[in-house]
Amino acid sequence: MTDHERTLERIEACRELYIKYRGKKHEQIEREMRELGYMDFHRRVMYRRYENGRAASGWIERYGWDVLVKESLATDSMYSIGSAASHCGEAVPHRQGSTEQSEPAKRDRLEAEPHGSCCSRRR
């Protein structure tokens, strides 16, 4: 394996941990990278830093990891909304018809809102 391949492998491992921890817990990422065998890894490579009078972008900025975390969070939210509705069994189909809602329709809409212990954790 070439040095370039090892570097790419290191960056990929760090990226996966960064996404796993949703862009947080940088000290934990550093610990886990060292557990993976990257003994000389330091979390400062993830941040923008200034060396010899010039700025060097960190991996987060250079490889767009913040965007990946946001996409991951959006995907997770999309799945948790669907699973919350199916888990509670309170999903109510959209009602066609007049714009003025009847009392039962209003009640159905309110019942579809997150409630109880199963949904409160997802807020």
Long-range contacts (C-beta under 8 A, 24 or more apart in sequence): 10-38, 10-41, 11-59, 11-63, 13-38, 14-41, 14-45, 14-46, 14-59, 15-59, 15-63, 15-65, 15-68, 18-46, 18-60, 18-65, 18-68, 18-69, 19-65, 19-68, 19-69, 19-72, 22-69, 22-72, 22-73, 23-60, 23-65, 23-66, 23-69, 80-122, 81-122, 84-114, 84-118, 84-119, 84-122, 85-112, 87-118, 87-119, 88-114, 88-115, 88-116, 88-118, 88-119, 90-115
